[in-house]
Amino acid sequence: MATTDPHSNEPADSARSGDPAPPADSAPSSGPTPSSDPGPGIEGHAPGSAVHAALLLRWDALLRSARGGAEGPDPAPYGEDLLRRWAEPHRRYHATAHLSAVLDRVEELTAHQEEPAPSATTGDEPAAHQGDPDAVRLAAWFHDAVYRPDRSENEERSARLAERALPEAGVSAARTAEVARLVRLTVTHEAAPDDVNGALLCDADLAVLAGSPEEYAHYAAEVRQEYAFVPDTAFREGRAAVLRQLLSLPHLFCTSYGRAHWEQPARHNLTTELRLLAA
């Protein structure tokens, strides 16, 4: 299981010396009054595009399901605000295409996951960390909702955004807490052995590492573009440290499906990138 963020330029034990202390949470709410400025959007994913519309439909169905039959406000403004965030112009890899990919991988993993242990709870919500796909899907939507490559508190601020927006949108306190926990887990991608939800989200987020050589090269190029403010030498050193840390782990993936289908190609891609960085 990964203990660092492979989508970054820094190993787990480093810190950005220029980071200010995390703010209380200055990110605006995803509530019914989102910013009226949608931003320029990512090509093909801008408001009005087919991709944007499809994601909004997925969000609508998810939020209604996550409410467990409870009433709540119109899901659309919440989805619009999240998609506006994911389409911010400074993003390259951490953009709407990544959101779509993580959501798709969550569905792939959910379809192949082993049945969780029977829950002793009643009602619509499973026991903590035990097989709650809606919580995982919500966490996928929020896990990079706040993102700046020159800041290290992105996951924390994304989790705080979920903690504020989801109860307002009609999601229970228990499910909201689980979503926020999962978002924070993406700092390390280190899910405990009995953490079914964490394993799903972490593996879905890391599945990009197992793409084809062409897909992985595109991913690596987008990561470099996001860190364009870092000089080449410093980037190579930092990125290489991340890759070596990942390759030293006994497993990159938490789920049996991820290990069976993604572990080998991911290690091949990481090794290739490391070799190219040293060339």
C-alpha positions in Angstrom: 0.0 0.0 0.0 1.3 3.4 -0.9 2.5 5.6 1.9 3.1 8.7 -0.2 1.3 10.6 -2.9 2.5 9.3 -6.3 0.9 12.2 -8.0 3.3 14.6 -6.4 6.9 15.7 -6.5 7.6 15.1 -2.8 8.3 12.0 -0.7 6.1 11.4 2.3 8.6 12.8 4.8 9.1 16.1 3.1 7.2 19.4 3.4 6.9 22.6 1.5 8.8 25.1 3.5 6.9 28.0 1.9 3.5 26.7 3.0 1.5 28.9 5.4 -0.5 27.3 8.2 -3.7 25.7 6.9 -6.5 28.2 7.0 -9.6 27.5 9.0 -11.2 26.7 5.7 -11.6 29.5 3.2 -13.0 27.4 0.5 -16.5 28.5 -0.4 -19.4 26.1 0.3 -20.7 23.7 -2.3 -24.1 24.8 -1.2 -27.0 26.3 -3.2 -25.2 29.6 -3.9 -21.9 28.6 -5.7 -19.8 31.0 -7.5 -21.5 32.3 -10.7 -18.1 32.2 -12.5 -17.6 28.7 -13.8 -14.1 29.4 -15.0 -12.8 28.5 -18.4 -12.9 24.8 -17.8 -10.8 22.0 -19.1 -11.1 21.3 -22.8 -14.1 18.9 -23.4 -15.2 19.2 -19.8 -16.5 22.8 -19.7 -20.0 23.6 -18.6 -22.4 22.6 -21.3 -20.2 19.8 -22.6 -21.4 16.2 -22.8 -18.8 15.1 -20.2 -19.9 17.8 -17.8 -23.5 16.8 -18.2 -22.8 13.2 -17.7 -20.9 13.9 -14.5 -23.7 16.0 -13.2 -26.1 13.1 -13.7 -23.8 10.8 -11.8 -23.6 13.3 -9.0 -27.3 13.7 -8.9 -27.9 10.0 -8.6 -25.1 9.6 -6.0 -26.3 12.4 -3.7 -29.9 11.1 -3.8 -28.7 7.6 -3.0 -26.3 8.8 -0.2 -29.2 10.6 1.5 -30.8 7.2 2.1 -34.3 8.4 1.2 -34.1 11.6 3.2 -35.2 14.9 1.7 -32.6 17.5 0.7 -31.9 20.4 -1.6 -31.4 20.2 -5.3 -28.1 18.3 -5.9 -27.3 20.3 -9.1 -25.7 23.4 -7.5 -23.4 21.2 -5.4 -22.3 19.3 -8.4 -21.8 22.4 -10.4 -19.6 23.9 -7.8 -17.5 20.7 -7.5 -17.1 20.5 -11.3 -16.0 24.2 -11.3 -13.3 23.4 -8.8 -12.1 20.3 -10.8 -11.9 22.5 -14.0 -9.7 25.2 -12.5 -7.2 26.4 -15.1 -4.1 25.6 -13.1 -4.9 21.9 -13.0 -3.5 19.4 -15.5 -3.6 15.9 -14.0 -5.8 16.7 -11.0 -8.6 17.8 -13.3 -12.1 16.5 -14.4 -10.6 13.6 -16.4 -9.0 12.3 -13.2 -12.3 12.6 -11.3 -14.1 10.6 -14.1 -11.3 8.0 -14.0 -11.4 7.5 -10.3 -15.2 7.2 -10.3 -14.9 4.5 -13.0 -12.3 2.6 -11.1 -14.5 2.7 -8.0 -17.2 1.0 -10.0 -14.8 -1.5 -11.4 -13.4 -2.4 -7.9 -16.9 -2.5 -6.3 -18.0 -5.0 -8.9 -15.1 -7.3 -8.0 -14.8 -6.7 -4.3 -15.3 -9.5 -1.8 -18.4 -9.3 0.4 -17.7 -7.4 3.6 -18.3 -9.0 7.0 -22.0 -8.8 8.1 -22.7 -5.5 9.8 -24.2 -5.3 13.3 -25.8 -2.0 12.5 -29.3 -1.4 11.3 -30.6 1.0 8.7 -29.1 2.1 5.4 -25.5 2.8 6.6 -23.0 -0.1 7.1 -20.5 -0.3 10.0 -17.6 2.0 10.0 -15.2 1.4 7.1 -17.2 -1.6 5.9 -18.4 -1.6 2.3 -20.1 1.8 1.9 -19.7 2.4 -1.9 -21.7 5.7 -1.7 -19.2 7.1 0.9 -16.3 6.0 -1.4 -18.0 7.7 -4.4 -18.6 10.9 -2.5 -14.9 10.8 -1.3 -13.8 10.5 -4.9 -15.7 13.7 -5.8 -14.2 15.6 -2.9 -10.7 14.1 -2.6 -9.0 16.8 -4.9 -11.8 19.3 -4.8 -9.3 21.8 -3.3 -6.0 21.5 -5.1 -3.0 23.7 -5.6 0.3 22.0 -6.3 2.3 24.6 -4.3 0.3 23.8 -1.1 0.4 20.7 1.1 -2.9 21.1 2.9 -5.1 20.2 -0.1 -6.5 17.0 1.3 -7.3 18.6 4.7 -9.1 21.5 3.0 -11.0 19.1 0.7 -12.1 17.1 3.7 -13.3 20.2 5.5 -15.3 21.2 2.4 -17.0 17.8 2.5 -17.7 18.2 6.2 -19.5 21.5 5.6 -21.2 20.8 2.2 -22.5 17.2 2.7 -24.7 17.8 5.8 -26.1 20.9 4.1 -26.9 18.7 1.1 -28.8 16.1 3.2 -26.1 13.5 3.9 -26.0 12.0 7.5 -23.4 13.0 10.0 -22.0 9.4 10.0 -21.6 9.1 6.3 -20.1 12.6 6.1 -17.5 11.7 8.7 -16.6 8.6 6.7 -16.2 10.7 3.5 -14.0 13.1 5.3 -11.9 10.3 6.7 -11.5 8.8 3.3 -10.4 12.1 1.8 -7.8 12.5 4.4 -6.6 9.0 3.8 -5.4 10.0 0.3 -2.5 11.9 1.9 -0.8 8.5 2.4 -3.0 6.0 0.5 -2.3 3.6 3.4 -5.5 1.8 4.2 -5.7 -0.6 7.2 -6.3 -4.3 6.4 -9.9 -4.1 7.5 -10.6 -0.8 5.8 -12.8 -1.8 2.9 -13.8 1.7 2.0 -10.2 3.0 2.2 -8.9 0.2 0.1 -11.4 1.0 -2.7 -10.7 4.7 -2.8 -6.9 4.4 -2.5 -6.7 1.8 -5.3 -9.1 3.7 -7.5 -6.9 6.8 -7.1 -3.7 4.9 -7.8 -5.0 2.9 -10.8 -3.5 5.5 -13.2 -0.1 4.0 -12.3 -1.1 0.8 -14.2 -2.1 2.5 -17.5 -0.5 1.6 -20.8 2.9 3.0 -21.4 1.3 5.8 -23.5 -1.3 6.6 -20.8 1.4 6.6 -18.1 3.6 8.9 -20.1 0.7 11.3 -20.5 0.0 11.2 -16.8 3.6 11.8 -15.9 3.7 14.8 -18.3 0.6 16.3 -16.7 2.2 15.9 -13.2 5.3 17.8 -14.5 3.1 20.5 -16.0 1.4 21.0 -12.6 4.8 21.4 -11.0 6.1 23.8 -13.8 7.2 26.2 -11.0 9.8 23.7 -9.8 13.2 23.8 -11.6 14.1 20.7 -13.6 16.9 19.5 -11.3 14.8 19.9 -8.2 11.8 18.2 -9.9 13.8 15.2 -11.0 15.3 14.7 -7.6 12.0 15.0 -5.8 10.0 12.9 -8.3 12.7 10.2 -8.2 12.5 10.1 -4.4 8.7 9.6 -4.7 9.2 6.7 -7.2 11.9 5.0 -5.2 9.7 5.2 -2.1 6.8 3.6 -4.0 8.9 0.9 -5.5 10.2 -0.1 -2.1 6.8 -1.0 -0.8 5.7 -4.6 -0.7 2.4 -3.7 -2.4 1.1 -0.6 -4.2 -2.5 -1.7 -4.0 -4.7 -2.7 -1.2 -7.4 -4.8 -2.9 -6.9 -8.3 -4.3 -8.2 -7.1 -7.6 -5.8 -4.2 -7.7 -2.9 -6.4 -6.9 -3.9 -9.0 -9.5 -4.6 -6.6 -12.3 -2.6 -3.4 -11.6 0.5 -4.2 -9.5 2.8 -5.5 -12.2 2.1 -2.8 -14.9 2.3 -0.1 -12.2 5.7 -1.2 -11.1 6.9 -1.4 -14.7 5.7 2.1 -15.3 7.3 3.5 -12.2 10.6 1.8 -13.0 10.5 3.2 -16.5 9.9 6.7 -15.3 12.7 6.4 -12.7 15.1 5.3 -15.4 14.1 8.2 -17.7 14.6 10.7 -14.9 18.1 9.4 -14.3 19.0 9.5 -18.1 
